[in-house]
Amino acid sequence: DNPSDPLLLFNLYSEKLRMRAIDGIFSCVEQLTQDYGDDTTTPFPDLFCGTMTDHVTIVRLAHRGPASMMFQPVFPAKDPRQLVGLIASPIIWDEIFENVFNKDVDGVDCVLESETKVHTYNIAKGKVESFAEGALQQTHLQHLGQMVNLTPAELHEMGAPMYKLAMYPSDDFQKTYSTDNPRNGAIVAVSVMIFAAILFLLYDYFVRREFEERKNLLDAKRQFMRFISHEVRTPLNAVVMGLNVLKSELQGLFESGEEIVQRRRSMDHQPTKQREEVSQRRRSMDHQPIEKGSSQSSIKSGSFKIESKGGSGILEANPLQEEKRVDLEPSSSTRRMSLRGSGVNNRGFRECMGLLDEIQKGTNAAVAVLNDVLNYDKIEHKSLKLELSLLPVWQDFERTIAEFRIPAAKKDVSLNTVFEPLHTETLSFRDVERATLSRSEDLPDAVKNLCLVGDSSRMAQVLRNIISNALKFTAAGGSIEAKLGFNPLQDHDKRKRVEKFKLNSGREVALERQGTVEYRITDTGAGMSEAQLQSLFGEGVQFNANQLQAGQGSGLGLYISKGIVEQHEGTIGAESEGLGHGTSFTVLLPIYAFPADQDLEDSHLDQRGVGSTVSTSSAGAEKLRLLVVDDALSNRKFLVRLLSKKGHECDQAENGQEAVDLVKKSMEEGNAYSSILMDFEMPIIDGPTATS
């Protein structure tokens, strides 16, 4: 009766279920022996012929509930085909639930089902509290159950009964473990997401509104800049042209006065009788109307009276006089002063012209600042348009440098032009392996036929900006070296690179890239520190402007230059060994072989930028019929006067509509205009509309 006592002489074959299991083992062994035949050394597979019984009752363990018996055959190692015994192991089913559940688990119904019987075990505090025969789980929670097969498939195939275990929660289990946390968590999560979405929408709204306000402010600033540009440029244009007219008029009058002085001097050497005849003739002409070409002339002016008496060349301002009178009949006193005072009044004239030059320089500086601001706006908004053409880089470089020779000489700064280095091996320049030349015309033809693809006026603007800065920061006695060189493609890049471009003329060209052209402008000026070099190409950057620049400049020049160079697919940089050691600016741009079917100068002729050295002399120049269109009367008057002095015939129009009407009329009459000078902003019809 004691479960721990050993069993002696216990007949396993005495019970029906055990009997069927044991018989099954013997039948299985016999079948395996037949299958293996004469092979007596190979053992049978694991678990083969093992089996278990259906629910049985173990007398000594009846209080533990249903049980089963598991049998496994025993074969000696030396004779693996001889069945010598069985190992019987009891399975008490409530033992399988021990240490399975947490001790706090209550209300789980475990249903153990065999082929013949079903038992239900109730779990409380992690252990089996009770068991009963039948499936006693709560049916309303049956859909939450989980089932698993306990009998291995191999044993079931060899005749062992199939055991299934299913676990179902009860109402107690639901009460213990049911919670509103998932729902509450879901509500909280959804609330957080909704709140985050609202915050994001609010953030997006305010950011968009701020961006829109900034955009509107920026647009307003750009419109204001354009408006100011137009409103400031209009009077500035009048000032610039007025200064040009005034200088031209004064120069003409001074030269006329000098001519009179020379004629007076020649008359002084004539015989007395001839002089008296001339004097008598002149006195008689005083009572006759003044005609063009007479010895006594009057030139109308609004505020100046300029007289030349006896060759003295006196320039006299008289706001009350409405005429300029050139009196060719000197008195005895002025005749005596003519030679003595000539030098003094020449100096006075030069001083007057110098003042006009200073005024013109200041006006041009104001225009330059306006241009910088507008160019900065275009660079900032990536709206700067390039008028591409094929540029003769060597000639353009030399021409632009030539513009600064006179200012450099006035400041006693040496300005040298050097073409170096010219690495020639890639282009087979026979006689020149590494040349250092000072004139573009001395370059080999293979070098001359290299060209840039770019905007002529913009590239000249970059070069002028760098050179003017070098001249500005270089003291008297210093030097500036403007060097231009060619760097061919390296060995690993020598495969032909053909790029296509659409020029401003509308023509498309395919050019073979040869390398890069290198502009290097080096001065012996103020130099820069490392910190200054790092911020050099920023917007509005000026270093010690009052001391080094006399308060001039906008600080936008290098920023604009950087934008222009980058838009040409190039790079710009600066180097300096420190303050007082000068600065070197370097610009690298791609360079191409000029197409053989086109002349480089012809390609560049109509693309030259402002400042190109084109003769403006009226001597031998064609007289043109021009139309000047501008809503500013002063601009029209000054421009027409300048052009008329060159011998051109000019008509005027106040707006685009008048210009269109005049052009139509001229074409109908067969006397079309040679050129039209058109303003941009005008009433009724603006310049672009009228032009189209």
C-alpha positions in Angstrom: 0.0 0.0 0.0 3.0 2.3 0.4 3.7 3.9 -3.0 7.4 3.9 -2.2 7.5 0.1 -1.7 9.0 -2.0 -4.5 6.8 -4.2 -6.5 7.7 -7.9 -6.5 6.2 -10.6 -8.8 3.7 -8.0 -10.3 2.0 -9.4 -13.3 2.0 -6.5 -15.9 0.1 -8.8 -18.3 -2.8 -9.1 -16.0 -4.7 -5.9 -17.1 -6.3 -5.6 -20.5 -4.8 -2.2 -21.6 -1.3 -3.3 -20.4 -1.8 -6.7 -22.2 -2.6 -4.9 -25.5 0.4 -2.7 -25.2 2.8 -5.6 -24.4 1.4 -7.6 -27.3 2.0 -4.7 -29.6 5.7 -4.6 -28.6 6.3 -8.3 -29.4 4.6 -7.9 -32.8 6.7 -4.9 -33.6 10.0 -6.7 -32.7 9.1 -9.7 -34.9 8.3 -7.4 -37.8 11.6 -5.5 -37.4 13.5 -8.8 -37.2 12.0 -9.9 -40.5 12.7 -6.5 -42.1 16.4 -6.5 -41.1 16.9 -10.1 -42.2 20.5 -11.5 -41.7 21.8 -8.1 -40.5 22.3 -8.9 -36.8 24.7 -6.1 -35.9 22.7 -2.9 -36.7 20.5 -1.9 -33.8 16.9 -1.0 -34.2 16.0 2.7 -34.5 15.4 4.7 -31.3 11.8 4.6 -29.9 10.9 1.8 -32.3 8.4 -0.7 -30.7 8.0 1.6 -27.7 4.4 2.3 -26.7 2.0 3.5 -24.0 -1.4 2.6 -22.6 -4.6 4.5 -22.5 -5.9 5.8 -19.2 -5.3 3.2 -16.5 -5.6 3.3 -12.7 -2.5 2.6 -10.6 -3.8 1.2 -7.4 -1.3 2.7 -5.1 -1.5 6.1 -6.9 -5.3 6.1 -7.4 -5.6 9.3 -5.4 -3.5 11.1 -7.9 -6.0 10.5 -10.7 -5.7 9.1 -14.2 -2.4 7.6 -15.2 -0.8 5.8 -18.1 1.9 3.2 -18.6 4.8 3.6 -21.0 6.7 0.5 -22.2 10.1 0.4 -23.9 11.7 -3.0 -25.2 15.2 -3.9 -23.9 17.8 -5.5 -26.3 21.3 -6.6 -25.1 24.2 -4.9 -26.7 25.8 -8.2 -27.8 22.5 -9.5 -29.3 20.5 -6.5 -30.6 17.8 -8.8 -32.1 16.9 -10.6 -28.9 14.1 -9.0 -26.8 15.0 -9.7 -23.2 12.7 -7.5 -21.2 10.6 -4.3 -20.9 11.0 -1.1 -19.1 7.6 0.1 -17.7 7.2 3.7 -16.5 4.0 5.1 -14.9 2.8 8.5 -16.0 0.7 10.3 -13.4 -0.9 13.1 -15.4 -1.3 15.6 -12.7 2.5 15.6 -12.4 2.9 17.2 -15.8 1.1 20.3 -14.5 3.6 20.9 -11.7 6.0 23.8 -12.2 4.2 24.7 -15.4 2.1 27.6 -14.1 3.1 30.6 -12.1 2.0 30.3 -8.5 -0.4 33.2 -8.9 -2.3 31.6 -11.8 -6.0 30.8 -11.0 -8.9 29.6 -13.1 -7.3 27.5 -15.9 -9.1 24.3 -17.0 -6.8 21.7 -18.5 -8.7 19.1 -20.5 -6.7 15.8 -21.1 -8.2 13.7 -23.8 -7.2 10.1 -24.8 -8.9 7.8 -27.3 -11.3 6.5 -24.7 -11.5 9.0 -21.8 -11.5 12.7 -21.0 -10.5 14.3 -17.7 -10.5 18.0 -16.6 -8.0 19.4 -14.2 -8.6 22.7 -12.4 -5.5 24.9 -11.7 -5.5 27.1 -8.6 -2.5 29.0 -7.3 -0.3 27.3 -9.9 -1.2 23.7 -8.9 -3.9 21.1 -9.7 -6.7 21.9 -7.3 -9.1 19.2 -8.5 -9.8 16.8 -11.4 -12.9 15.1 -12.7 -13.9 12.9 -15.6 -15.3 14.6 -18.7 -14.7 18.0 -20.5 -15.8 20.5 -17.9 -14.4 23.7 -19.3 -16.7 26.8 -19.4 -18.3 26.7 -22.8 -18.7 30.5 -23.2 -14.9 30.8 -23.1 -14.2 27.7 -25.2 -13.2 29.8 -28.2 -10.2 31.0 -26.2 -8.7 27.5 -25.7 -5.4 26.3 -26.9 -4.7 22.6 -27.8 -1.5 20.5 -28.3 -0.8 16.8 -29.1 1.2 15.0 -26.4 1.9 11.7 -28.1 4.8 11.8 -30.5 3.8 10.9 -34.1 6.3 8.0 -34.2 4.7 6.3 -31.1 1.2 6.9 -32.5 2.2 5.2 -35.7 3.4 2.1 -33.7 0.0 1.8 -32.0 0.3 4.2 -29.0 -3.0 6.0 -28.2 -3.1 9.8 -29.1 -3.2 12.1 -26.1 -4.4 15.7 -26.5 -4.2 18.5 -23.9 -6.3 21.6 -24.2 -6.3 24.6 -21.8 -9.2 27.0 -21.3 -9.5 30.2 -19.2 -12.3 30.4 -16.6 -14.2 33.3 -15.3 -11.8 33.6 -12.4 -8.9 33.8 -14.9 -10.6 36.5 -16.8 -11.2 38.5 -13.7 -7.6 38.2 -12.6 -6.0 39.0 -15.9 -8.6 41.2 -17.7 -7.7 44.9 -17.7 -8.6 48.1 -19.4 -4.9 48.9 -19.9 -4.9 47.9 -23.6 -8.0 50.1 -24.2 -6.6 52.9 -22.1 -3.2 52.5 -23.8 -4.9 52.6 -27.2 -6.8 55.7 -26.2 -3.7 57.3 -24.9 -1.7 56.3 -28.0 -4.4 57.6 -30.3 -4.7 60.8 -28.3 -0.9 61.3 -28.4 -0.9 60.7 -32.2 -3.8 63.1 -32.6 -2.1 65.7 -30.4 1.2 65.2 -32.3 -0.6 65.6 -35.6 -2.3 68.8 -34.4 1.1 70.1 -33.2 2.6 69.2 -36.5 -0.2 70.9 -38.5 0.2 74.0 -36.3 3.9 73.9 -36.7 3.6 73.4 -40.5 1.0 76.2 -40.6 3.2 78.7 -38.7 6.3 77.7 -40.6 4.5 78.0 -43.9 3.2 81.4 -42.8 6.6 82.5 -41.8 8.1 81.2 -45.1 5.3 83.0 -46.9 6.0 86.2 -45.0 9.7 85.9 -45.7 9.0 85.2 -49.3 6.6 88.2 -49.5 9.2 90.3 -47.7 11.9 89.1 -50.1 9.7 89.7 -53.1 8.9 93.2 -51.7 12.6 93.8 -51.2 13.4 92.7 -54.7 10.6 94.9 -56.1 11.9 97.7 -54.0 15.4 97.2 -55.2 14.2 97.2 -58.8 12.2 100.3 -58.2 15.0 102.0 -56.4 17.4 100.9 -59.2 15.2 102.4 -61.8 14.4 105.6 -59.9 18.0 106.1 -58.9 19.5 105.1 -62.2 17.4 107.5 -64.1 18.9 110.7 -62.5 22.3 109.0 -62.3 22.2 108.4 -66.0 21.3 112.0 -66.5 24.3 113.0 -64.3 26.7 110.7 -66.1 25.6 111.8 -69.5 25.5 115.5 -68.4 29.0 115.2 -67.2 30.1 113.7 -70.4 28.3 116.5 -72.4 29.8 119.2 -70.1 33.3 117.8 -70.4 33.0 117.5 -74.2 31.6 121.0 -74.5 34.3 122.5 -72.3 37.0 120.5 -74.1 35.7 121.8 -77.4 35.5 125.4 -76.2 39.0 125.2 -74.7 40.4 123.8 -77.9 38.6 126.6 -79.8 40.2 129.2 -77.4 43.6 127.7 -78.0 43.1 127.9 -81.7 42.1 131.6 -81.3 45.2 132.2 -79.2 47.4 130.7 -82.0 45.7 132.8 -84.6 46.1 135.9 -82.5 49.8 135.2 -82.1 50.1 134.7 -85.8 48.4 138.1 -86.4 50.9 139.8 -84.0 53.6 138.9 -86.5 51.7 140.4 -89.5 52.7 143.9 -90.8 51.1 146.9 -89.2 49.1 147.8 -92.3 47.6 144.4 -92.6 46.6 144.4 -88.9 44.9 147.7 -89.2 43.0 146.4 -92.3 41.8 143.4 -90.3 40.9 145.5 -87.4 38.9 147.9 -89.6 37.2 144.9 -91.2 36.3 143.5 -87.8 34.9 146.7 -86.4 32.7 147.1 -89.5 31.4 143.5 -88.8 30.3 144.4 -85.3 27.2 146.0 -86.8 26.3 143.0 -88.9 24.3 139.9 -87.8 26.5 137.1 -86.5 26.8 134.2 -88.8 28.2 130.7 -88.5 31.9 130.8 -89.1 32.3 134.5 -88.3 35.2 135.7 -86.2 32.8 136.6 -83.4 30.6 133.8 -82.2 28.0 133.3 -79.5 27.1 129.9 -78.1 24.0 129.6 -76.0 24.1 128.0 -72.6 21.9 127.9 -69.6 24.4 129.0 -67.0 27.8 129.7 -68.3 29.5 132.6 -70.1 32.8 131.6 -71.6 35.0 134.2 -73.2 38.3 134.0 -74.9 40.0 137.3 -75.0 43.3 137.8 -76.6 44.1 134.2 -76.3 43.9 134.3 -72.5 41.5 131.3 -72.4 39.6 132.6 -69.4 36.7 130.3 -68.4 34.2 132.3 -66.4 30.9 131.2 -64.8 28.1 133.7 -65.0 24.6 132.5 -64.1 23.0 135.7 -65.2 24.3 135.5 -68.7 22.5 133.3 -71.2 25.1 133.2 -73.9 28.7 132.1 -74.3 30.6 134.7 -76.3 33.9 134.2 -78.0 35.3 137.6 -78.8 38.1 137.4 -81.3 38.9 141.1 -81.1 41.2 141.6 -78.1 41.8 144.8 -76.3 45.3 146.1 -75.7 45.2 144.9 -72.0 44.0 141.4 -72.9 46.6 141.2 -75.7 49.3 141.8 -73.1 47.8 139.2 -70.8 47.4 136.6 -73.5 50.8 135.1 -73.2 51.3 135.7 -69.5 47.9 134.3 -68.4 47.7 131.4 -70.8 49.5 129.0 -68.5 47.4 130.0 -65.4 44.1 129.6 -67.2 45.3 126.3 -68.7 45.8 125.1 -65.1 42.4 126.4 -64.2 40.9 124.4 -67.1 42.7 121.3 -65.9 41.5 121.8 -62.4 37.9 122.2 -63.7 38.2 119.0 -65.7 39.7 117.3 -62.7 36.7 118.2 -60.6 34.4 116.9 -63.3 36.4 113.7 -63.3 36.0 113.3 -59.6 32.3 113.9 -59.8 32.1 111.4 -62.6 34.1 108.9 -60.6 31.7 109.2 -57.6 28.7 108.9 -59.9 30.2 105.8 -61.5 30.8 104.4 -58.0 27.1 104.9 -57.1 26.1 103.1 -60.3 28.6 100.3 -59.5 27.0 99.8 -56.1 23.6 99.6 -57.7 24.9 97.1 -60.2 26.4 95.0 -57.3 23.1 95.0 -55.4 21.1 93.9 -58.4 23.7 91.2 -59.4 23.7 90.0 -55.8 19.9 89.6 -55.9 20.2 87.6 -59.2 23.0 85.4 -57.8 21.1 84.8 -54.5 18.0 83.7 -56.4 19.9 81.9 -59.1 18.2 84.0 -61.8 21.4 85.3 -63.4 21.2 84.5 -67.1 24.4 83.9 -69.1 24.6 85.0 -72.7 26.9 82.2 -73.9 29.4 82.7 -76.7 32.8 81.4 -77.7 35.3 83.7 -76.1 38.9 84.3 -77.3 40.3 84.0 -73.7 43.8 85.2 -74.4 42.7 88.4 -76.2 39.9 89.2 -73.8 42.3 88.8 -70.9 44.9 91.1 -72.4 42.2 93.7 -73.4 40.7 93.7 -69.9 44.1 94.1 -68.2 44.9 97.0 -70.5 42.0 99.0 -69.0 43.8 99.2 -65.7 47.3 100.3 -67.0 46.6 104.0 -66.7 45.0 103.8 -63.2 47.9 101.6 -62.1 50.5 104.1 -63.6 48.8 107.0 -61.8 49.1 105.1 -58.5 52.7 104.1 -59.3 51.8 100.4 -59.3 53.5 98.1 -61.7 51.0 96.0 -63.7 52.4 93.1 -65.7 50.7 90.6 -68.0 52.2 87.1 -68.2 50.9 84.1 -70.2 52.3 81.1 -68.3 52.5 78.2 -68.0 51.7 76.7 -71.3 52.0 73.0 -71.0 52.3 72.1 -74.6 52.9 68.3 -74.8 49.2 67.5 -75.2 48.7 69.9 -78.1 52.1 69.4 -79.9 53.3 73.0 -79.7 56.6 72.1 -81.4 58.9 75.0 -80.5 57.4 75.9 -77.1 57.6 73.4 -74.3 56.9 75.7 -71.4 56.4 79.3 -72.5 56.3 82.6 -70.6 55.1 85.4 -72.8 53.7 88.9 -72.2 51.6 89.3 -75.4 48.8 87.2 -76.6 49.8 87.7 -80.3 53.0 85.8 -79.6 51.2 82.7 -78.5 51.3 79.6 -80.7 48.3 79.2 -83.0 47.3 76.0 -81.1 47.0 78.0 -77.9 45.2 80.9 -79.6 42.5 78.5 -80.9 41.5 77.5 -77.4 38.3 79.2 -76.2 36.0 79.7 -73.2 32.3 79.1 -73.4 30.8 81.9 -71.3 29.3 85.3 -71.0 31.8 87.9 -72.2 30.6 90.8 -70.0 30.3 88.6 -66.9 33.7 87.1 -67.2 35.1 90.6 -67.8 33.2 91.7 -64.7 35.0 89.0 -62.6 38.4 89.9 -63.9 37.8 93.6 -63.4 36.6 93.0 -59.9 39.7 91.1 -58.9 42.2 93.5 -60.5 40.4 96.6 -59.1 40.6 95.0 -55.7 44.3 94.3 -56.2 44.9 97.9 -57.3 42.9 99.2 -54.4 44.9 97.3 -51.8 48.3 97.7 -53.3 50.3 100.8 -52.1 52.4 103.0 -54.4 55.5 101.3 -55.5 53.9 97.8 -55.3 53.2 95.5 -58.2 50.4 93.4 -59.7 51.0 90.3 -61.9 48.2 89.1 -64.0 49.0 85.6 -65.2 47.0 83.4 -67.6 47.9 79.8 -68.2 46.6 76.6 -69.6 46.4 73.3 -67.7 45.7 70.3 -70.0 43.7 67.2 -69.0 45.8 64.8 -66.9 46.8 61.4 -68.2 43.9 59.6 -66.6 41.5 62.1 -68.1 42.9 62.2 -71.6 39.9 60.4 -73.1 38.1 62.8 -75.3 35.3 64.8 -73.6 32.9 66.4 -75.9 30.3 68.8 -74.4 27.4 70.4 -76.1 26.4 74.1 -75.7 23.6 76.3 -76.9 25.0 79.7 -77.6 23.2 83.0 -77.2 22.9 83.3 -81.0 20.7 80.1 -81.0 23.4 77.9 -82.5 24.3 74.6 -80.9 28.0 73.5 -80.8 29.8 70.4 -79.7 33.3 71.2 -78.3 36.1 69.0 -77.2 37.4 69.9 -73.7 41.2 70.4 -73.6 41.7 71.2 -69.9 41.4 74.3 -67.7 42.4 77.9 -68.1 43.9 79.5 -65.0 43.6 83.2 -64.1 46.1 84.1 -61.4 46.1 87.7 -60.1 48.9 88.3 -57.6 49.6 91.6 -55.7 52.0 92.9 -53.1 49.3 94.6 -51.2 47.8 94.3 -47.7 47.4 90.6 -47.6 44.9 88.6 -45.5 44.8 86.4 -42.4 43.6 82.8 -42.4 40.3 83.9 -40.8 39.8 86.6 -43.5 40.5 84.1 -46.3 37.8 81.7 -44.9 35.1 84.4 -45.1 36.4 86.2 -48.2 33.7 85.2 -50.6 30.8 85.8 -48.3 28.2 88.5 -48.9 28.9 92.0 -47.7 32.5 91.1 -46.6 34.8 94.1 -46.1 38.1 94.1 -44.1 39.0 97.3 -42.4 37.0 99.2 -45.0 37.7 102.7 -43.7 41.5 102.3 -43.6 42.1 100.2 -46.7 39.1 101.1 -48.9 38.4 104.7 -47.8 34.9 103.5 -47.0 34.2 102.6 -50.6 32.7 99.5 -52.1 29.6 97.3 -51.3 31.4 94.2 -50.2 29.5 92.2 -52.7 32.0 92.0 -55.6 33.7 88.8 -54.7 30.5 87.1 -53.7 29.1 88.0 -57.2 32.3 86.9 -58.8 32.1 83.5 -57.1 28.5 83.1 -58.3 29.4 84.0 -61.9 32.5 81.7 -61.9 30.5 78.8 -60.5 27.7 79.3 -63.0 30.5 78.9 -65.7 31.4 75.5 -64.1 34.6 76.9 -62.6 36.2 77.6 -59.2 37.6 80.7 -57.6 40.0 80.9 -54.6 42.5 83.1 -52.8 45.8 82.6 -51.0 47.9 84.8 -48.8 50.9 84.3 -46.6 49.4 86.7 -44.1 48.9 90.4 -43.5 51.3 92.6 -45.4 52.4 89.8 -47.7 50.0 90.3 -50.6 47.2 88.1 -52.0 46.9 85.8 -55.0 43.5 85.1 -56.6 43.0 82.0 -58.8 40.1 81.3 -61.2 39.9 78.0 -63.0 37.5 77.5 -65.9 37.1 74.7 -68.5 38.6 75.5 -71.9 37.8 73.9 -75.2 39.2 73.5 -78.7 37.6 76.0 -81.0 35.6 74.4 -83.9 37.7 74.5 -87.1 34.7 75.6 -89.2 34.3 79.0 -87.5 36.5 82.1 -87.0 37.0 82.9 -83.3 36.9 86.6 -83.7 33.7 86.5 -85.8 32.1 84.4 -83.1 33.0 86.8 -80.4 32.4 90.1 -82.3 28.8 90.5 -81.4 29.2 89.2 -77.9 31.7 91.6 -76.5 30.9 92.9 -73.2 30.9 96.5 -71.9 34.4 97.8 -71.7 35.8 96.0 -74.8 38.2 98.1 -76.6 36.2 99.2 -79.6 37.1 102.5 -81.3 34.6 105.2 -80.7 36.3 107.8 -82.7 34.0 109.7 -85.0 36.7 110.1 -87.6 35.8 108.0 -90.6 32.9 106.3 -88.6 29.6 105.7 -90.3 26.9 108.4 -89.6 23.9 106.6 -88.3 20.2 107.4 -88.0 19.2 106.6 -84.4 16.1 106.5 -82.3 16.5 107.3 -78.6 13.5 106.1 -76.5 13.4 107.1 -72.8 10.6 108.6 -70.6 13.2 110.8 -68.9 13.6 114.0 -70.8 17.0 114.8 -69.4 18.4 111.4 -70.5 17.1 111.9 -74.0 18.5 115.4 -74.3 22.0 114.5 -73.0 22.2 111.3 -75.1 21.0 113.0 -78.3 23.5 115.7 -77.7 26.3 113.3 -77.3 25.3 111.3 -80.3 24.7 114.4 -82.4 28.2 115.7 -81.6 29.5 112.5 -83.3 27.6 113.4 -86.4 24.6 111.0 -86.0 21.0 111.9 -86.8 18.8 111.3 -83.8 15.0 111.2 -83.3 13.4 110.9 -79.8 10.4 109.0 -78.4 9.0 109.4 -74.9 7.5 105.8 -74.5 7.3 102.5 -76.3 4.2 103.4 -78.2 5.8 106.4 -79.8 8.8 104.3 -80.6 6.7 101.7 -82.4 4.9 104.5 -84.4 8.2 106.1 -85.4 9.7 102.8 -86.5 6.6 102.0 -88.6 6.7 105.4 -90.2 10.4 105.2 -90.9 10.0 101.8 -92.6 7.1 103.1 -94.7 9.2 106.0 -95.8 12.1 103.7 -96.7 14.4 105.5 -94.2 14.6 102.9 -91.4 16.7 103.5 -88.3 20.2 102.1 -88.0 19.8 101.4 -84.3 17.3 102.0 -81.5 18.4 102.8 -78.0 15.5 101.6 -75.8 14.8 102.2 -72.1 13.3 99.3 -70.1 10.7 100.8 -67.8 8.4 103.3 -69.6 4.7 104.3 -69.5 2.1 103.1 -72.0 4.4 100.4 -73.5 7.6 99.3 -71.8 10.9 98.6 -73.6 10.7 94.8 -74.0 7.1 95.0 -75.3 7.9 97.7 -77.7 11.0 95.8 -78.8 9.1 92.6 -79.5 
